[in-house]
């Protein structure tokens, strides 16, 4: 139980750090009102790539091609806390949390069964019949 919890929390924290520093860009190219190309890695392709019937050559007065860039930036620097900035209350909280965690997930040894070492006495006569005591 403790190992599974530790592994799950470690993987969760690693993914949290990865996704908080992750950034990407989405580029979209439109010709008029129509979406022509979407690119996640490089630059998006233009309309017809320079052919004679490109929208820029057809309508010179009005620019019909446009590019949209959606950029999601992640965190560039991860802050590290020095030991000088940790207060006594934070240390006290950590020690209390750690001790309660250890007590909660400690491994219990198997309890010894005391009946293993108990030997029945040698009875010569049946005591219940001798004293006429019967369970009803």
C-alpha positions in Angstrom: 0.0 0.0 0.0 2.8 2.4 1.0 4.8 1.6 -2.1 1.9 2.1 -4.5 1.0 5.4 -2.8 4.6 6.6 -3.1 4.9 5.6 -6.7 1.6 7.3 -7.7 2.5 10.5 -5.9 6.0 10.6 -7.4 4.6 10.1 -11.0 1.9 12.8 -10.3 4.5 15.3 -9.1 6.8 14.6 -12.0 4.0 15.1 -14.5 3.0 18.3 -12.7 6.5 19.7 -13.1 6.7 18.6 -16.7 3.3 20.2 -17.8 4.0 23.4 -15.8 7.2 24.0 -17.8 5.8 22.8 -21.1 5.1 25.4 -23.8 3.9 25.0 -27.4 2.7 27.0 -30.5 -0.2 26.4 -32.9 0.0 28.3 -36.2 -3.1 28.5 -38.5 -3.2 29.9 -42.0 -6.5 31.2 -43.5 -7.2 32.1 -47.1 -10.3 34.2 -47.0 -12.6 32.6 -44.5 -11.3 29.1 -45.0 -8.7 27.3 -42.8 -6.0 26.0 -45.1 -3.3 24.7 -42.8 -2.7 24.1 -39.1 0.9 23.5 -37.8 2.0 22.4 -34.3 5.7 22.1 -35.0 6.8 24.6 -37.6 5.3 27.3 -39.8 1.9 26.7 -41.5 1.9 26.4 -45.3 0.5 29.3 -47.4 -2.3 29.1 -50.0 -1.2 27.1 -53.0 2.4 27.7 -52.2 3.1 30.4 -54.9 1.0 29.2 -57.8 -0.4 31.7 -60.2 -3.9 31.6 -58.8 -2.8 32.5 -55.3 -5.3 34.6 -53.4 -2.7 37.4 -53.1 -2.3 37.6 -56.9 -6.1 37.4 -57.6 -7.1 40.2 -55.3 -4.3 42.7 -54.9 -6.4 45.4 -53.3 -7.7 43.3 -50.4 -5.4 41.0 -48.4 -7.3 37.7 -48.1 -4.6 35.6 -46.4 -4.0 35.8 -42.7 -2.0 33.9 -40.2 -3.0 33.2 -36.6 -0.5 32.2 -33.9 -1.6 30.8 -30.6 1.2 30.5 -28.2 1.0 28.9 -24.7 4.0 29.6 -22.6 5.1 27.5 -19.7 7.1 28.4 -16.7 10.7 29.2 -17.6 12.3 29.0 -14.1 11.5 26.8 -11.2 12.0 28.4 -7.8 14.2 26.7 -5.3 13.7 27.5 -1.7 16.8 27.9 0.4 17.0 26.4 3.9 17.4 29.9 5.4 13.8 30.9 4.4 12.2 27.9 6.2 10.6 28.9 9.5 10.3 26.9 12.7 6.6 26.4 12.2 7.1 24.9 8.8 9.7 22.4 10.2 7.3 21.6 13.1 4.5 20.9 10.6 6.7 18.7 8.5 7.9 16.7 11.4 4.3 16.2 12.7 3.2 15.1 9.2 6.1 12.7 8.7 5.5 11.1 12.1 1.8 10.6 11.5 2.5 9.2 8.0 5.0 6.7 9.5 2.5 5.6 12.2 -0.3 5.3 9.7 1.6 3.1 7.2 3.9 1.2 9.5 4.2 -2.5 8.8 2.8 -4.7 11.6 4.5 -7.9 12.6 2.4 -11.0 12.7 1.2 -11.6 16.2 2.2 -14.8 17.8 -0.6 -17.2 18.7 -0.3 -18.2 22.3 -2.5 -21.3 21.9 0.3 -23.0 19.9 2.3 -23.5 23.1 -0.6 -24.6 25.3 -0.8 -28.2 26.1 -4.1 -29.8 27.4 -3.9 -31.4 30.8 -4.2 -35.1 31.1 -7.7 -35.7 32.4 -8.4 -39.0 34.1 -12.1 -38.6 34.5 -14.7 -36.3 32.8 -15.2 -33.4 35.2 -18.6 -32.3 33.8 -20.1 -35.8 34.5 -18.4 -36.0 37.8 -20.0 -32.7 39.1 -23.1 -33.2 37.0 -22.8 -29.8 35.2 -24.1 -29.8 31.7 -24.4 -27.1 29.1 -28.0 -26.7 27.9 
